Structures are given as structure tokens and as C-alpha cells.
Amino acid sequence: MSIIYFLIGCSIILALVFLGAFFWAQRHGQHDDLYTPSVRILLDDQPAEETKK
């Protein structure tokens, strides 16, 4: 029965770590640009420069 208490404690700690990582990402602007990833597939890649011989 004591292992259940240990696992519940571990799961709560893990959930708090993920919640903290989420708030850190929000505060540092990780989710600010929602438009560019959706149109990135439509843009052509830059051609590779040919090597001079």
C-alpha cells in the first residue's frame, strides 16, 4: 500500500515539473509565432550554391 503513496507523490512532482516547463515556455515566447510554421511548407528552399572548381 505504501508504494501507491510513493507513486502518487512521484506523479504529482512530475506533473508540477511539466507545468513549470509549460509556464517557462510561455514566459519566454516559445508560442508567439503561430503563423510562420503553417506557411513554411509553401516557401521554396534557397538553392544550394554551386561549388567552384
Biopython code that builds the backbone (N, CA, C, O; Angstrom):
import numpy as np
from Bio.PDB.StructureBuilder import StructureBuilder

atoms = [
    (1, "MET", "N", (0.816, -1.190, 0.000)),
    (1, "MET", "CA", (0.000, 0.000, 0.000)),
    (1, "MET", "C", (0.865, 1.263, 0.000)),
    (1, "MET", "O", (0.459, 2.299, -0.525)),
    (2, "SER", "N", (2.044, 1.170, 0.583)),
    (2, "SER", "CA", (2.906, 2.349, 0.659)),
    (2, "SER", "C", (3.477, 2.704, -0.719)),
    (2, "SER", "O", (3.835, 3.856, -0.962)),
    (3, "ILE", "N", (3.562, 1.725, -1.615)),
    (3, "ILE", "CA", (4.067, 2.018, -2.963)),
    (3, "ILE", "C", (3.095, 2.915, -3.722)),
    (3, "ILE", "O", (3.517, 3.715, -4.557)),
    (4, "ILE", "N", (1.797, 2.791, -3.442)),
    (4, "ILE", "CA", (0.800, 3.650, -4.092)),
    (4, "ILE", "C", (1.005, 5.100, -3.680)),
    (4, "ILE", "O", (0.909, 6.003, -4.511)),
    (5, "TYR", "N", (1.285, 5.327, -2.404)),
    (5, "TYR", "CA", (1.556, 6.692, -1.938)),
    (5, "TYR", "C", (2.813, 7.250, -2.604)),
    (5, "TYR", "O", (2.863, 8.422, -2.976)),
    (6, "PHE", "N", (3.818, 6.401, -2.746)),
    (6, "PHE", "CA", (5.055, 6.820, -3.406)),
    (6, "PHE", "C", (4.795, 7.176, -4.866)),
    (6, "PHE", "O", (5.291, 8.195, -5.348)),
    (7, "LEU", "N", (4.026, 6.352, -5.578)),
    (7, "LEU", "CA", (3.738, 6.612, -6.990)),
    (7, "LEU", "C", (2.870, 7.856, -7.162)),
    (7, "LEU", "O", (3.062, 8.607, -8.118)),
    (8, "ILE", "N", (1.933, 8.087, -6.270)),
    (8, "ILE", "CA", (1.109, 9.298, -6.338)),
    (8, "ILE", "C", (1.983, 10.528, -6.126)),
    (8, "ILE", "O", (1.831, 11.527, -6.829)),
    (9, "GLY", "N", (2.882, 10.461, -5.179)),
    (9, "GLY", "CA", (3.803, 11.569, -4.942)),
    (9, "GLY", "C", (4.693, 11.837, -6.146)),
    (9, "GLY", "O", (4.903, 12.991, -6.519)),
    (10, "CYS", "N", (5.218, 10.775, -6.758)),
    (10, "CYS", "CA", (6.058, 10.935, -7.950)),
    (10, "CYS", "C", (5.267, 11.530, -9.105)),
    (10, "CYS", "O", (5.784, 12.373, -9.837)),
    (11, "SER", "N", (4.032, 11.107, -9.276)),
    (11, "SER", "CA", (3.233, 11.631, -10.387)),
    (11, "SER", "C", (2.886, 13.098, -10.174)),
    (11, "SER", "O", (2.835, 13.866, -11.135)),
    (12, "ILE", "N", (2.647, 13.495, -8.935)),
    (12, "ILE", "CA", (2.367, 14.907, -8.660)),
    (12, "ILE", "C", (3.608, 15.752, -8.917)),
    (12, "ILE", "O", (3.511, 16.836, -9.493)),
    (13, "ILE", "N", (4.760, 15.273, -8.499)),
    (13, "ILE", "CA", (6.005, 16.001, -8.747)),
    (13, "ILE", "C", (6.272, 16.113, -10.243)),
    (13, "ILE", "O", (6.672, 17.175, -10.720)),
    (14, "LEU", "N", (6.059, 15.047, -10.981)),
    (14, "LEU", "CA", (6.270, 15.069, -12.431)),
    (14, "LEU", "C", (5.294, 16.025, -13.110)),
    (14, "LEU", "O", (5.674, 16.746, -14.033)),
    (15, "ALA", "N", (4.056, 16.037, -12.667)),
    (15, "ALA", "CA", (3.070, 16.969, -13.228)),
    (15, "ALA", "C", (3.465, 18.409, -12.941)),
    (15, "ALA", "O", (3.286, 19.269, -13.803)),
    (16, "LEU", "N", (3.990, 18.699, -11.769)),
    (16, "LEU", "CA", (4.434, 20.055, -11.443)),
    (16, "LEU", "C", (5.643, 20.467, -12.279)),
    (16, "LEU", "O", (5.772, 21.633, -12.654)),
    (17, "VAL", "N", (6.523, 19.519, -12.571)),
    (17, "VAL", "CA", (7.675, 19.812, -13.435)),
    (17, "VAL", "C", (7.199, 20.178, -14.840)),
    (17, "VAL", "O", (7.679, 21.153, -15.418)),
    (18, "PHE", "N", (6.275, 19.420, -15.388)),
    (18, "PHE", "CA", (5.750, 19.723, -16.721)),
    (18, "PHE", "C", (4.977, 21.038, -16.728)),
    (18, "PHE", "O", (5.054, 21.790, -17.699)),
    (19, "LEU", "N", (4.248, 21.321, -15.679)),
    (19, "LEU", "CA", (3.528, 22.587, -15.581)),
    (19, "LEU", "C", (4.504, 23.758, -15.508)),
    (19, "LEU", "O", (4.282, 24.800, -16.124)),
    (20, "GLY", "N", (5.574, 23.579, -14.758)),
    (20, "GLY", "CA", (6.606, 24.608, -14.692)),
    (20, "GLY", "C", (7.287, 24.821, -16.039)),
    (20, "GLY", "O", (7.572, 25.959, -16.409)),
    (21, "ALA", "N", (7.551, 23.746, -16.779)),
    (21, "ALA", "CA", (8.152, 23.873, -18.109)),
    (21, "ALA", "C", (7.209, 24.587, -19.074)),
    (21, "ALA", "O", (7.653, 25.369, -19.914)),
    (22, "PHE", "N", (5.924, 24.322, -18.955)),
    (22, "PHE", "CA", (4.951, 24.993, -19.803)),
    (22, "PHE", "C", (4.919, 26.488, -19.528)),
    (22, "PHE", "O", (4.939, 27.289, -20.463)),
    (23, "PHE", "N", (4.870, 26.876, -18.256)),
    (23, "PHE", "CA", (4.848, 28.298, -17.921)),
    (23, "PHE", "C", (6.162, 28.987, -18.305)),
    (23, "PHE", "O", (6.155, 30.151, -18.708)),
    (24, "TRP", "N", (7.284, 28.275, -18.183)),
    (24, "TRP", "CA", (8.564, 28.832, -18.609)),
    (24, "TRP", "C", (8.539, 29.106, -20.112)),
    (24, "TRP", "O", (9.001, 30.157, -20.555)),
    (25, "ALA", "N", (8.006, 28.173, -20.896)),
    (25, "ALA", "CA", (7.933, 28.354, -22.350)),
    (25, "ALA", "C", (7.013, 29.513, -22.710)),
    (25, "ALA", "O", (7.304, 30.266, -23.640)),
    (26, "GLN", "N", (5.922, 29.663, -21.995)),
    (26, "GLN", "CA", (5.019, 30.776, -22.252)),
    (26, "GLN", "C", (5.692, 32.115, -21.945)),
    (26, "GLN", "O", (5.532, 33.076, -22.696)),
    (27, "ARG", "N", (6.429, 32.178, -20.867)),
    (27, "ARG", "CA", (7.066, 33.422, -20.455)),
    (27, "ARG", "C", (8.200, 33.823, -21.392)),
    (27, "ARG", "O", (8.475, 35.012, -21.552)),
    (28, "HIS", "N", (8.861, 32.846, -22.013)),
    (28, "HIS", "CA", (9.988, 33.131, -22.895)),
    (28, "HIS", "C", (9.601, 33.189, -24.367)),
    (28, "HIS", "O", (10.483, 33.199, -25.226)),
    (29, "GLY", "N", (8.316, 33.226, -24.683)),
    (29, "GLY", "CA", (7.860, 33.469, -26.040)),
    (29, "GLY", "C", (7.966, 32.291, -26.985)),
    (29, "GLY", "O", (8.124, 32.493, -28.189)),
    (30, "GLN", "N", (7.887, 31.086, -26.494)),
    (30, "GLN", "CA", (8.012, 29.917, -27.356)),
    (30, "GLN", "C", (6.792, 29.726, -28.258)),
    (30, "GLN", "O", (6.887, 29.068, -29.294)),
    (31, "HIS", "N", (5.657, 30.292, -27.876)),
    (31, "HIS", "CA", (4.424, 30.089, -28.630)),
    (31, "HIS", "C", (3.910, 31.372, -29.273)),
    (31, "HIS", "O", (2.716, 31.487, -29.550)),
    (32, "ASP", "N", (4.789, 32.334, -29.513)),
    (32, "ASP", "CA", (4.346, 33.621, -30.045)),
    (32, "ASP", "C", (4.021, 33.573, -31.533)),
    (32, "ASP", "O", (3.038, 34.178, -31.961)),
    (33, "ASP", "N", (4.812, 32.878, -32.322)),
    (33, "ASP", "CA", (4.642, 32.876, -33.775)),
    (33, "ASP", "C", (3.820, 31.662, -34.191)),
    (33, "ASP", "O", (4.344, 30.553, -34.291)),
    (34, "LEU", "N", (2.537, 31.878, -34.432)),
    (34, "LEU", "CA", (1.663, 30.782, -34.830)),
    (34, "LEU", "C", (1.453, 30.721, -36.335)),
    (34, "LEU", "O", (0.931, 29.728, -36.843)),
    (35, "TYR", "N", (1.850, 31.766, -37.059)),
    (35, "TYR", "CA", (1.576, 31.825, -38.492)),
    (35, "TYR", "C", (2.693, 31.198, -39.330)),
    (35, "TYR", "O", (2.410, 30.464, -40.276)),
    (36, "THR", "N", (3.934, 31.471, -39.004)),
    (36, "THR", "CA", (5.052, 31.041, -39.845)),
    (36, "THR", "C", (5.135, 29.522, -40.047)),
    (36, "THR", "O", (5.352, 29.089, -41.178)),
    (37, "PRO", "N", (4.974, 28.702, -39.018)),
    (37, "PRO", "CA", (5.069, 27.257, -39.257)),
    (37, "PRO", "C", (4.027, 26.726, -40.246)),
    (37, "PRO", "O", (4.277, 25.742, -40.943)),
    (38, "SER", "N", (2.873, 27.367, -40.306)),
    (38, "SER", "CA", (1.830, 26.866, -41.210)),
    (38, "SER", "C", (2.121, 27.198, -42.665)),
    (38, "SER", "O", (1.625, 26.504, -43.553)),
    (39, "VAL", "N", (2.908, 28.234, -42.941)),
    (39, "VAL", "CA", (3.203, 28.595, -44.330)),
    (39, "VAL", "C", (4.629, 28.237, -44.728)),
    (39, "VAL", "O", (5.013, 28.428, -45.882)),
    (40, "ARG", "N", (5.406, 27.729, -43.807)),
    (40, "ARG", "CA", (6.797, 27.380, -44.109)),
    (40, "ARG", "C", (6.885, 26.303, -45.193)),
    (40, "ARG", "O", (7.825, 26.301, -45.987)),
    (41, "ILE", "N", (5.926, 25.404, -45.230)),
    (41, "ILE", "CA", (5.948, 24.347, -46.233)),
    (41, "ILE", "C", (5.720, 24.909, -47.638)),
    (41, "ILE", "O", (6.118, 24.285, -48.621)),
    (42, "LEU", "N", (5.089, 26.071, -47.741)),
    (42, "LEU", "CA", (4.799, 26.657, -49.043)),
    (42, "LEU", "C", (5.986, 27.422, -49.630)),
    (42, "LEU", "O", (6.018, 27.690, -50.831)),
    (43, "LEU", "N", (6.951, 27.772, -48.798)),
    (43, "LEU", "CA", (8.089, 28.556, -49.250)),
    (43, "LEU", "C", (9.141, 27.650, -49.875)),
    (43, "LEU", "O", (9.381, 26.541, -49.397)),
    (44, "ASP", "N", (9.761, 28.128, -50.939)),
    (44, "ASP", "CA", (10.828, 27.364, -51.576)),
    (44, "ASP", "C", (12.098, 27.461, -50.753)),
    (44, "ASP", "O", (12.377, 28.480, -50.121)),
    (45, "ASP", "N", (12.860, 26.380, -50.775)),
    (45, "ASP", "CA", (14.161, 26.402, -50.120)),
    (45, "ASP", "C", (15.123, 27.217, -50.963)),
    (45, "ASP", "O", (14.970, 27.320, -52.180)),
    (46, "GLN", "N", (16.099, 27.785, -50.313)),
    (46, "GLN", "CA", (17.127, 28.519, -51.023)),
    (46, "GLN", "C", (17.985, 27.521, -51.803)),
    (46, "GLN", "O", (18.372, 26.491, -51.252)),
    (47, "PRO", "N", (18.294, 27.806, -53.087)),
    (47, "PRO", "CA", (19.136, 26.870, -53.837)),
    (47, "PRO", "C", (20.537, 26.822, -53.250)),
    (47, "PRO", "O", (21.082, 27.833, -52.808)),
    (48, "ALA", "N", (21.094, 25.643, -53.257)),
    (48, "ALA", "CA", (22.457, 25.482, -52.730)),
    (48, "ALA", "C", (23.429, 26.113, -53.719)),
    (48, "ALA", "O", (23.275, 25.977, -54.933)),
    (49, "GLU", "N", (24.427, 26.802, -53.186)),
    (49, "GLU", "CA", (25.412, 27.421, -54.057)),
    (49, "GLU", "C", (26.295, 26.349, -54.683)),
    (49, "GLU", "O", (26.717, 25.395, -54.028)),
    (50, "GLU", "N", (26.556, 26.534, -55.951)),
    (50, "GLU", "CA", (27.398, 25.563, -56.631)),
    (50, "GLU", "C", (28.835, 25.793, -56.237)),
    (50, "GLU", "O", (29.291, 26.929, -56.113)),
    (51, "THR", "N", (29.535, 24.707, -56.044)),
    (51, "THR", "CA", (30.945, 24.832, -55.674)),
    (51, "THR", "C", (31.765, 25.162, -56.902)),
    (51, "THR", "O", (31.545, 24.605, -57.978)),
    (52, "LYS", "N", (32.702, 26.061, -56.739)),
    (52, "LYS", "CA", (33.566, 26.466, -57.861)),
    (52, "LYS", "C", (34.713, 25.480, -57.958)),
    (52, "LYS", "O", (35.301, 25.073, -56.956)),
    (53, "LYS", "N", (35.010, 25.112, -59.183)),
    (53, "LYS", "CA", (36.104, 24.155, -59.401)),
    (53, "LYS", "C", (37.366, 24.864, -59.773)),
    (53, "LYS", "O", (38.393, 24.223, -59.995)),
]
sb = StructureBuilder()
sb.init_structure("model")
sb.init_model(0)
sb.init_chain("A")
sb.init_seg("    ")
for serial, (resi, resn, name, xyz) in enumerate(atoms, 1):
    if name == "N":
        sb.init_residue(resn, " ", resi, " ")
    sb.init_atom(name, np.array(xyz, "f"), 0.0, 1.0, " ", f" {name:<3s}", serial, name[0])
structure = sb.get_structure()
